[in-house]
Every structure is written in C-alpha cells, then in structure tokens.
Amino acid sequence: MTKTIALPLALAASLGLAACAAADDAASDAADAVEDAAADVEAAADEAAADMEAAADDAMAEMDEMASDMEAAADDAMGDEGEEEAAAE
C-alpha cells in the first residue's frame, strides 16, 4: 500500500518541479526579450539622434552658403559705389 501512495506522490512532485522549471525558463525568456527590446530601442534612438545631427549640420551649411551668395549679390548690386565707400572708411 505504501507503494500505491508513494508512486503518485513522486509523480506529482516530478510534475511540480517540471512546472516550476518551465516557469523559470519562461521568466528567463521574458527577461531576455525585454533586454533585447531595450537594446533595439537604444540603437534606434542613437540612429535617430545621429540623423538629426546630420540634418542640422546640412541645414547650417546650406544657410552659410545662402548668406555668402546674398553677400556676393549685394556687393555686385552696389558695384563701384560700395568699393568707393569701403575705401573711404
């Protein structure tokens, strides 16, 4: 009779341990997934920041070029008068 009770208890204990191990594996898998997602988000944020910095640099370069073009156009429009006034100063 002892074997009749011991066998189901051993089976239940084995199933319980297996269930706990599966839960631990699931928790570990979930933690790994969160870490992977965090790394992906960080990489995307770094890429977005680099893209924004490059866009800002391009915009500043274009504005500098436009300012130089406007200065050259103003100098051309003033012609000799602008050169005479600049020499007089």
N, CA, C and O atoms as a printed pandas DataFrame, in Angstrom:
     atom_number atom_name residue_name chain_id  residue_number  x_coord  y_coord  z_coord
0              1         N          MET        A               1    0.811   -1.188    0.000
1              2        CA          MET        A               1    0.000    0.000    0.000
2              3         C          MET        A               1    0.864    1.265    0.000
3              4         O          MET        A               1    0.474    2.299   -0.543
4              5         N          THR        A               2    1.998    1.166    0.597
5              6        CA          THR        A               2    2.901    2.301    0.622
6              7         C          THR        A               2    3.340    2.659   -0.789
7              8         O          THR        A               2    3.471    3.837   -1.124
8              9         N          LYS        A               3    3.567    1.642   -1.618
9             10        CA          LYS        A               3    3.973    1.897   -2.998
10            11         C          LYS        A               3    2.841    2.556   -3.773
11            12         O          LYS        A               3    3.099    3.339   -4.687
12            13         N          THR        A               4    1.616    2.263   -3.434
13            14        CA          THR        A               4    0.473    2.847   -4.117
14            15         C          THR        A               4    0.381    4.350   -3.848
15            16         O          THR        A               4   -0.027    5.113   -4.723
16            17         N          ILE        A               5    0.749    4.764   -2.671
17            18        CA          ILE        A               5    0.707    6.189   -2.318
18            19         C          ILE        A               5    1.998    6.882   -2.760
19            20         O          ILE        A               5    1.962    8.027   -3.213
20            21         N          ALA        A               6    3.118    6.206   -2.634
21            22        CA          ALA        A               6    4.409    6.819   -2.935
22            23         C          ALA        A               6    4.564    7.131   -4.416
23            24         O          ALA        A               6    5.116    8.171   -4.775
24            25         N          LEU        A               7    4.085    6.245   -5.274
25            26        CA          LEU        A               7    4.228    6.471   -6.711
26            27         C          LEU        A               7    3.481    7.710   -7.178
27            28         O          LEU        A               7    4.069    8.521   -7.894
28            29         N          PRO        A               8    2.195    7.906   -6.807
29            30        CA          PRO        A               8    1.513    9.152   -7.212
30            31         C          PRO        A               8    2.153   10.401   -6.603
31            32         O          PRO        A               8    2.190   11.455   -7.239
32            33         N          LEU        A               9    2.655   10.282   -5.371
33            34        CA          LEU        A               9    3.325   11.444   -4.763
34            35         C          LEU        A               9    4.612   11.795   -5.510
35            36         O          LEU        A               9    4.906   12.968   -5.738
36            37         N          ALA        A              10    5.368   10.779   -5.883
37            38        CA          ALA        A              10    6.596   11.020   -6.640
38            39         C          ALA        A              10    6.275   11.612   -7.997
39            40         O          ALA        A              10    6.972   12.511   -8.468
40            41         N          LEU        A              11    5.225   11.113   -8.625
41            42        CA          LEU        A              11    4.806   11.649   -9.921
42            43         C          LEU        A              11    4.354   13.099   -9.800
43            44         O          LEU        A              11    4.697   13.930  -10.641
44            45         N          ALA        A              12    3.593   13.403   -8.767
45            46        CA          ALA        A              12    3.128   14.784   -8.540
46            47         C          ALA        A              12    4.302   15.713   -8.268
47            48         O          ALA        A              12    4.335   16.838   -8.764
48            49         N          ALA        A              13    5.265   15.245   -7.482
49            50        CA          ALA        A              13    6.443   16.059   -7.184
50            51         C          ALA        A              13    7.243   16.321   -8.453
51            52         O          ALA        A              13    7.717   17.436   -8.674
52            53         N          SER        A              14    7.391   15.307   -9.278
53            54        CA          SER        A              14    8.119   15.479  -10.538
54            55         C          SER        A              14    7.421   16.473  -11.447
55            56         O          SER        A              14    8.063   17.330  -12.054
56            57         N          LEU        A              15    6.111   16.357  -11.538
57            58        CA          LEU        A              15    5.351   17.304  -12.365
58            59         C          LEU        A              15    5.446   18.722  -11.815
59            60         O          LEU        A              15    5.542   19.681  -12.582
60            61         N          GLY        A              16    5.419   18.860  -10.506
61            62        CA          GLY        A              16    5.544   20.176   -9.878
62            63         C          GLY        A              16    6.890   20.797  -10.159
63            64         O          GLY        A              16    6.980   21.985  -10.472
64            65         N          LEU        A              17    7.947   19.993  -10.049
65            66        CA          LEU        A              17    9.289   20.506  -10.351
66            67         C          LEU        A              17    9.411   20.887  -11.819
67            68         O          LEU        A              17   10.034   21.893  -12.159
68            69         N          ALA        A              18    8.819   20.085  -12.678
69            70        CA          ALA        A              18    8.863   20.392  -14.110
70            71         C          ALA        A              18    8.120   21.688  -14.403
71            72         O          ALA        A              18    8.559   22.495  -15.223
72            73         N          ALA        A              19    6.995   21.881  -13.728
73            74        CA          ALA        A              19    6.217   23.113  -13.930
74            75         C          ALA        A              19    6.996   24.322  -13.440
75            76         O          ALA        A              19    6.994   25.367  -14.090
76            77         N          CYS        A              20    7.660   24.187  -12.301
77            78        CA          CYS        A              20    8.464   25.302  -11.785
78            79         C          CYS        A              20    9.623   25.611  -12.726
79            80         O          CYS        A              20    9.933   26.776  -12.975
80            81         N          ALA        A              21   10.259   24.568  -13.247
81            82        CA          ALA        A              21   11.369   24.780  -14.174
82            83         C          ALA        A              21   10.880   25.473  -15.437
83            84         O          ALA        A              21   11.566   26.343  -15.974
84            85         N          ALA        A              22    9.700   25.094  -15.912
85            86        CA          ALA        A              22    9.144   25.734  -17.105
86            87         C          ALA        A              22    8.829   27.198  -16.822
87            88         O          ALA        A              22    9.042   28.056  -17.679
88            89         N          ALA        A              23    8.322   27.488  -15.622
89            90        CA          ALA        A              23    8.028   28.877  -15.258
90            91         C          ALA        A              23    9.308   29.686  -15.183
91            92         O          ALA        A              23    9.344   30.836  -15.620
92            93         N          ASP        A              24   10.367   29.092  -14.629
93            94        CA          ASP        A              24   11.654   29.790  -14.562
94            95         C          ASP        A              24   12.200   30.057  -15.960
95            96         O          ASP        A              24   12.734   31.131  -16.235
96            97         N          ASP        A              25   12.058   29.064  -16.842
97            98        CA          ASP        A              25   12.502   29.250  -18.221
98            99         C          ASP        A              25   11.700   30.353  -18.907
99           100         O          ASP        A              25   12.262   31.162  -19.646
100          101         N          ALA        A              26   10.401   30.389  -18.667
101          102        CA          ALA        A              26    9.554   31.421  -19.273
102          103         C          ALA        A              26    9.940   32.799  -18.752
103          104         O          ALA        A              26    9.990   33.765  -19.514
104          105         N          ALA        A              27   10.210   32.888  -17.463
105          106        CA          ALA        A              27   10.616   34.171  -16.887
106          107         C          ALA        A              27   11.964   34.609  -17.460
107          108         O          ALA        A              27   12.170   35.786  -17.756
108          109         N          SER        A              28   12.860   33.664  -17.610
109          110        CA          SER        A              28   14.168   33.981  -18.189
110          111         C          SER        A              28   14.026   34.422  -19.644
111          112         O          SER        A              28   14.685   35.366  -20.079
112          113         N          ASP        A              29   13.167   33.738  -20.387
113          114        CA          ASP        A              29   12.927   34.123  -21.781
114          115         C          ASP        A              29   12.319   35.516  -21.872
115          116         O          ASP        A              29   12.675   36.301  -22.751
116          117         N          ALA        A              30   11.396   35.818  -20.954
117          118        CA          ALA        A              30   10.768   37.142  -20.951
118          119         C          ALA        A              30   11.799   38.225  -20.627
119          120         O          ALA        A              30   11.794   39.296  -21.232
120          121         N          ALA        A              31   12.679   37.937  -19.669
121          122        CA          ALA        A              31   13.718   38.905  -19.315
122          123         C          ALA        A              31   14.666   39.126  -20.489
123          124         O          ALA        A              31   15.079   40.254  -20.762
124          125         N          ASP        A              32   15.004   38.052  -21.175
125          126        CA          ASP        A              32   15.865   38.189  -22.355
126          127         C          ASP        A              32   15.193   39.018  -23.446
127          128         O          ASP        A              32   15.842   39.828  -24.108
128          129         N          ALA        A              33   13.898   38.812  -23.628
129          130        CA          ALA        A              33   13.157   39.568  -24.641
130          131         C          ALA        A              33   13.124   41.051  -24.291
131          132         O          ALA        A              33   13.241   41.901  -25.174
132          133         N          VAL        A              34   12.965   41.364  -23.005
133          134        CA          VAL        A              34   12.949   42.766  -22.571
134          135         C          VAL        A              34   14.315   43.405  -22.806
135          136         O          VAL        A              34   14.406   44.544  -23.264
136          137         N          GLU        A              35   15.375   42.662  -22.487
137          138        CA          GLU        A              35   16.721   43.196  -22.718
138          139         C          GLU        A              35   16.976   43.428  -24.204
139          140         O          GLU        A              35   17.568   44.438  -24.585
140          141         N          ASP        A              36   16.532   42.502  -25.037
141          142        CA          ASP        A              36   16.695   42.669  -26.484
142          143         C          ASP        A              36   15.915   43.879  -26.992
143          144         O          ASP        A              36   16.411   44.643  -27.820
144          145         N          ALA        A              37   14.694   44.046  -26.492
145          146        CA          ALA        A              37   13.873   45.186  -26.910
146          147         C          ALA        A              37   14.512   46.496  -26.468
147          148         O          ALA        A              37   14.510   47.475  -27.215
148          149         N          ALA        A              38   15.055   46.515  -25.259
149          150        CA          ALA        A              38   15.714   47.728  -24.763
150          151         C          ALA        A              38   16.929   48.068  -25.621
151          152         O          ALA        A              38   17.172   49.236  -25.924
152          153         N          ALA        A              39   17.676   47.064  -26.004
153          154        CA          ALA        A              39   18.843   47.308  -26.865
154          155         C          ALA        A              39   18.410   47.834  -28.231
155          156         O          ALA        A              39   19.060   48.715  -28.794
156          157         N          ASP        A              40   17.316   47.295  -28.762
157          158        CA          ASP        A              40   16.807   47.765  -30.056
158          159         C          ASP        A              40   16.351   49.214  -29.968
159          160         O          ASP        A              40   16.615   50.010  -30.869
160          161         N          VAL        A              41   15.668   49.552  -28.884
161          162        CA          VAL        A              41   15.188   50.932  -28.698
162          163         C          VAL        A              41   16.373   51.883  -28.567
163          164         O          VAL        A              41   16.372   52.970  -29.144
164          165         N          GLU        A              42   17.374   51.471  -27.811
165          166        CA          GLU        A              42   18.560   52.325  -27.645
166          167         C          GLU        A              42   19.272   52.542  -28.980
167          168         O          GLU        A              42   19.702   53.655  -29.283
168          169         N          ALA        A              43   19.395   51.484  -29.772
169          170        CA          ALA        A              43   20.046   51.611  -31.081
170          171         C          ALA        A              43   19.251   52.526  -32.006
171          172         O          ALA        A              43   19.828   53.328  -32.740
172          173         N          ALA        A              44   17.928   52.403  -31.970
173          174        CA          ALA        A              44   17.080   53.263  -32.806
174          175         C          ALA        A              44   17.195   54.722  -32.366
175          176         O          ALA        A              44   17.235   55.622  -33.204
176          177         N          ALA        A              45   17.247   54.954  -31.060
177          178        CA          ALA        A              45   17.381   56.324  -30.554
178          179         C          ALA        A              45   18.727   56.920  -30.952
179          180         O          ALA        A              45   18.805   58.088  -31.333
180          181         N          ASP        A              46   19.785   56.117  -30.863
181          182        CA          ASP        A              46   21.112   56.604  -31.275
182          183         C          ASP        A              46   21.131   56.947  -32.762
183          184         O          ASP        A              46   21.709   57.955  -33.167
184          185         N          GLU        A              47   20.497   56.104  -33.567
185          186        CA          GLU        A              47   20.447   56.354  -35.008
186          187         C          GLU        A              47   19.643   57.617  -35.321
187          188         O          GLU        A              47   20.025   58.407  -36.184
188          189         N          ALA        A              48   18.532   57.797  -34.613
189          190        CA          ALA        A              48   17.706   58.991  -34.828
190          191         C          ALA        A              48   18.473   60.253  -34.427
191          192         O          ALA        A              48   18.394   61.272  -35.114
192          193         N          ALA        A              49   19.207   60.189  -33.331
193          194        CA          ALA        A              49   19.989   61.351  -32.891
194          195         C          ALA        A              49   21.076   61.685  -33.917
195          196         O          ALA        A              49   21.322   62.855  -34.213
196          197         N          ALA        A              50   21.710   60.663  -34.447
197          198        CA          ALA        A              50   22.746   60.900  -35.463
198          199         C          ALA        A              50   22.138   61.491  -36.729
199          200         O          ALA        A              50   22.731   62.375  -37.348
200          201         N          ASP        A              51   20.963   61.010  -37.115
201          202        CA          ASP        A              51   20.289   61.555  -38.295
202          203         C          ASP        A              51   19.914   63.018  -38.088
203          204         O          ASP        A              51   20.071   63.834  -38.996
204          205         N          MET        A              52   19.418   63.353  -36.896
205          206        CA          MET        A              52   19.044   64.742  -36.607
206          207         C          MET        A              52   20.272   65.652  -36.615
207          208         O          MET        A              52   20.211   66.776  -37.113
208          209         N          GLU        A              53   21.380   65.169  -36.068
209          210        CA          GLU        A              53   22.599   65.971  -36.056
210          211         C          GLU        A              53   23.098   66.209  -37.480
211          212         O          GLU        A              53   23.527   67.313  -37.816
212          213         N          ALA        A              54   23.042   65.173  -38.312
213          214        CA          ALA        A              54   23.478   65.327  -39.706
214          215         C          ALA        A              54   22.573   66.295  -40.453
215          216         O          ALA        A              54   23.051   67.098  -41.254
216          217         N          ALA        A              55   21.267   66.226  -40.198
217          218        CA          ALA        A              55   20.334   67.142  -40.853
218          219         C          ALA        A              55   20.589   68.586  -40.411
219          220         O          ALA        A              55   20.524   69.507  -41.224
220          221         N          ALA        A              56   20.877   68.776  -39.136
221          222        CA          ALA        A              56   21.172   70.124  -38.632
222          223         C          ALA        A              56   22.459   70.654  -39.246
223          224         O          ALA        A              56   22.534   71.826  -39.615
224          225         N          ASP        A              57   23.472   69.802  -39.359
225          226        CA          ASP        A              57   24.731   70.222  -39.984
226          227         C          ASP        A              57   24.519   70.604  -41.444
227          228         O          ASP        A              57   25.073   71.598  -41.915
228          229         N          ASP        A              58   23.721   69.820  -42.158
229          230        CA          ASP        A              58   23.426   70.135  -43.558
230          231         C          ASP        A              58   22.683   71.463  -43.680
231          232         O          ASP        A              58   22.975   72.265  -44.567
232          233         N          ALA        A              59   21.725   71.689  -42.790
233          234        CA          ALA        A              59   20.956   72.934  -42.825
234          235         C          ALA        A              59   21.852   74.145  -42.548
235          236         O          ALA        A              59   21.720   75.183  -43.196
236          237         N          MET        A              60   22.758   74.004  -41.586
237          238        CA          MET        A              60   23.668   75.118  -41.281
238          239         C          MET        A              60   24.602   75.400  -42.457
239          240         O          MET        A              60   24.876   76.558  -42.769
240          241         N          ALA        A              61   25.081   74.360  -43.099
241          242        CA          ALA        A              61   25.965   74.550  -44.257
242          243         C          ALA        A              61   25.216   75.242  -45.385
243          244         O          ALA        A              61   25.762   76.119  -46.054
244          245         N          GLU        A              62   23.965   74.849  -45.595
245          246        CA          GLU        A              62   23.160   75.479  -46.647
246          247         C          GLU        A              62   22.873   76.943  -46.318
247          248         O          GLU        A              62   22.897   77.794  -47.207
248          249         N          MET        A              63   22.602   77.241  -45.040
249          250        CA          MET        A              63   22.354   78.634  -44.640
250          251         C          MET        A              63   23.611   79.479  -44.813
251          252         O          MET        A              63   23.529   80.625  -45.255
252          253         N          ASP        A              64   24.772   78.927  -44.470
253          254        CA          ASP        A              64   26.035   79.663  -44.662
254          255         C          ASP        A              64   26.270   79.961  -46.136
255          256         O          ASP        A              64   26.698   81.058  -46.496
256          257         N          GLU        A              65   25.987   78.974  -46.987
257          258        CA          GLU        A              65   26.157   79.171  -48.425
258          259         C          GLU        A              65   25.201   80.237  -48.946
259          260         O          GLU        A              65   25.586   81.070  -49.767
260          261         N          MET        A              66   23.963   80.216  -48.477
261          262        CA          MET        A              66   22.984   81.225  -48.904
262          263         C          MET        A              66   23.402   82.617  -48.451
263          264         O          MET        A              66   23.242   83.583  -49.197
264          265         N          ALA        A              67   23.936   82.733  -47.237
265          266        CA          ALA        A              67   24.383   84.030  -46.736
266          267         C          ALA        A              67   25.553   84.554  -47.567
267          268         O          ALA        A              67   25.628   85.747  -47.861
268          269         N          SER        A              68   26.448   83.673  -47.936
269          270        CA          SER        A              68   27.575   84.091  -48.781
270          271         C          SER        A              68   27.094   84.545  -50.156
271          272         O          SER        A              68   27.594   85.524  -50.709
272          273         N          ASP        A              69   26.114   83.817  -50.702
273          274        CA          ASP        A              69   25.557   84.205  -52.001
274          275         C          ASP        A              69   24.867   85.560  -51.923
275          276         O          ASP        A              69   24.981   86.375  -52.838
276          277         N          MET        A              70   24.144   85.802  -50.816
277          278        CA          MET        A              70   23.453   87.090  -50.661
278          279         C          MET        A              70   24.462   88.217  -50.504
279          280         O          MET        A              70   24.253   89.310  -51.029
280          281         N          GLU        A              71   25.547   87.966  -49.791
281          282        CA          GLU        A              71   26.573   88.985  -49.627
282          283         C          GLU        A              71   27.235   89.308  -50.963
283          284         O          GLU        A              71   27.497   90.470  -51.275
284          285         N          ALA        A              72   27.499   88.275  -51.739
285          286        CA          ALA        A              72   28.091   88.492  -53.057
286          287         C          ALA        A              72   27.124   89.249  -53.964
287          288         O          ALA        A              72   27.546   90.112  -54.734
288          289         N          ALA        A              73   25.840   88.934  -53.880
289          290        CA          ALA        A              73   24.849   89.634  -54.698
290          291         C          ALA        A              73   24.749   91.099  -54.288
291          292         O          ALA        A              73   24.619   91.976  -55.142
292          293         N          ALA        A              74   24.809   91.366  -52.987
293          294        CA          ALA        A              74   24.757   92.756  -52.516
294          295         C          ALA        A              74   25.986   93.520  -52.986
295          296         O          ALA        A              74   25.888   94.679  -53.388
296          297         N          ASP        A              75   27.139   92.870  -52.935
297          298        CA          ASP        A              75   28.368   93.520  -53.417
298          299         C          ASP        A              75   28.268   93.818  -54.905
299          300         O          ASP        A              75   28.678   94.887  -55.357
300          301         N          ASP        A              76   27.724   92.874  -55.667
301          302        CA          ASP        A              76   27.568   93.091  -57.112
302          303         C          ASP        A              76   26.580   94.220  -57.390
303          304         O          ASP        A              76   26.790   95.021  -58.301
304          305         N          ALA        A              77   25.501   94.285  -56.604
305          306        CA          ALA        A              77   24.479   95.317  -56.814
306          307         C          ALA        A              77   25.023   96.701  -56.494
307          308         O          ALA        A              77   24.657   97.679  -57.146
308          309         N          MET        A              78   25.884   96.789  -55.504
309          310        CA          MET        A              78   26.431   98.090  -55.129
310          311         C          MET        A              78   27.489   98.540  -56.131
311          312         O          MET        A              78   27.714   99.739  -56.294
312          313         N          GLY        A              79   28.131   97.610  -56.790
313          314        CA          GLY        A              79   29.111   97.944  -57.814
314          315         C          GLY        A              79   30.271   98.751  -57.275
315          316         O          GLY        A              79   30.801   98.471  -56.201
316          317         N          ASP        A              80   30.660   99.773  -58.053
317          318        CA          ASP        A              80   31.808  100.604  -57.694
318          319         C          ASP        A              80   31.509  101.484  -56.488
319          320         O          ASP        A              80   32.424  101.847  -55.749
320          321         N          GLU        A              81   30.227  101.838  -56.277
321          322        CA          GLU        A              81   29.885  102.689  -55.134
322          323         C          GLU        A              81   30.271  102.024  -53.825
323          324         O          GLU        A              81   30.817  102.671  -52.931
324          325         N          GLY        A              82   29.990  100.736  -53.710
325          326        CA          GLY        A              82   30.318  100.020  -52.483
326          327         C          GLY        A              82   31.806   99.947  -52.249
327          328         O          GLY        A              82   32.260  100.028  -51.108
328          329         N          GLU        A              83   32.581   99.796  -53.323
329          330        CA          GLU        A              83   34.042   99.745  -53.186
330          331         C          GLU        A              83   34.588  101.106  -52.800
331          332         O          GLU        A              83   35.526  101.195  -52.008
332          333         N          GLU        A              84   33.996  102.198  -53.366
333          334        CA          GLU        A              84   34.461  103.543  -53.032
334          335         C          GLU        A              84   34.162  103.873  -51.587
335          336         O          GLU        A              84   34.991  104.459  -50.891
336          337         N          GLU        A              85   32.957  103.492  -51.127
337          338        CA          GLU        A              85   32.592  103.763  -49.720
338          339         C          GLU        A              85   33.467  102.964  -48.773
339          340         O          GLU        A              85   33.866  103.465  -47.722
340          341         N          ALA        A              86   33.768  101.721  -49.139
341          342        CA          ALA        A              86   34.601  100.888  -48.275
342          343         C          ALA        A              86   36.020  101.432  -48.234
343          344         O          ALA        A              86   36.678  101.361  -47.196
344          345         N          ALA        A              87   36.509  101.982  -49.367
345          346        CA          ALA        A              87   37.861  102.539  -49.395
346          347         C          ALA        A              87   37.919  103.835  -48.610
347          348         O          ALA        A              87   38.946  104.151  -48.010
348          349         N          ALA        A              88   36.804  104.605  -48.605
349          350        CA          ALA        A              88   36.781  105.875  -47.908
350          351         C          ALA        A              88   36.800  105.675  -46.396
351          352         O          ALA        A              88   37.270  106.541  -45.658
352          353         N          GLU        A              89   36.295  104.544  -45.939
353          354        CA          GLU        A              89   36.265  104.299  -44.484
354          355         C          GLU        A              89   37.620  103.939  -44.040
355          356         O          GLU        A              89   37.835  103.689  -42.854
